[in-house]
Amino acid sequence: MPESRCLQGIWSSPWIFIFAASGSAVGLGNIWKFPYVLGENGGGAFLVVYCLCLLLVGLPVLIAEVALGRTVRSNPIDTVNDLSERRIVHPAWVLVPWLAGITGFLILTFYSVIAGWSIAYLDRAVTGEFNNITQVGASSMFNELLATPSEMLLWHSVFMGLVVLTVGQSVTRGLSAVVRILLPMLVVTLVLLACYSMMIGNMSEALNFMFRWSWQNITFDVVLAAVGLALFSLSVGMGAMFAYGAYMSKRMSIARACSIVVGVDLLVALLAGLVIFPLVFSFDIDVQAGPSLTFVSLPIIFGNLLGGQFFAGVFFLLLVVAALTSAISMLELFVAWLHEKFYIARLKAALLMGLAVWFVGIAVLLSLNHWDSKLMYGLNLFELLDKFTSLILLPVGAILLSVLVAWFIPRSMLQNEMIAKQTSHFQWWYKTLKYISIPAMIVITLAGWIGA
Ligand code: PHE
């Protein structure tokens, strides 16, 4: 299909896909989730398993999603419909992009609440509330925020408003410019903060914790958490990269672009860990603190840093923008579909979806205070959505998407999609996806569920 046929437009340069896909991948998953999941799962052992998951599961599945998107150049739902009309796949496969879209929707309901915390912290940062803060002060600041639904609602609404406005525009406009500036700035800021944190914090214990490998710490729970986080962090298994693949220029090698995205994603996560863990150990914060870990340790570093108010402002601003570039990719699937299928203006479609997310998000933020009932397995709605999406929906979505690509789409069609010169890349990817990624995801996910 000629490049001009895609309704939403094509990224104007091959590099723009890399920026946009990295924008989707790099987000709260790297800075908020990676450190606390690493903390909960024993550090170094988790990191090794996580890197293996990125390489052997995340990367092949990412390539599969992007390749599938680029073959038909339509939104994921219509792509599969188109393939079934051409009798390439069974019509039942259309359930897969639907599942993917629903997963993205559900992730956004709690992602927006956490992004709201980041805006709340941006507000506190610029007003100097971190100055000379102690560990006890930082913990109570976070707990107070969780206990104040009105404030969380305000920032959740602001964030969803920004998401709707951004997704409402064409994805080819604006986004790449933002990410092109954001990513280098985020990396530089994190490097500076990591250096500072290692200077004032307990560097040796942090490095020991993050990079020391020990077999005993590896359990199925650790492996399941690593797969879940790898998929979440790379934004795969829920159609975001599938949708972005449709806008990717044919001139770009998919394998190369995706490898860069994985590298950037891991780099940002490691830097976030190097910022947070030296403080965690020197201020005796519990490594297993869970979702509060990042939000308690960051104010301490800024509160004690020369020029901390400025750095804190910059950092939280970058974090909010990083969350925004991820969040927009979660709505892209349904927005593109509504626009292409029913000719609904993008802004209207985004508003419709955004409102639905916003409503569910209210229940999510209330589950952290007034409505803290344990719905299942002792988890409240917030925890349930976080675990349910990353341990069940994302792996299932990733398995089904990969099975579709590896076993049902004709090999020749895929081969054409992955630049012909690089046959070795193709072979490596195809075999890994078929014989390593898919079986590994099935075994790990099932074993994790049985063990749970
Ligand atoms: N990858 C994003 C992050 O790390 C989150 C995300 C998940 C984005 C799924 C899109 C789809 O924050």
Residues whose N, C-alpha, C, O or C-beta is under 5 A from the ligand:
A	BS01	LIG	S24 A25 V26 G27 L28 G29 N30 F232 S233 L234 S235 A240 S326 S329 M330
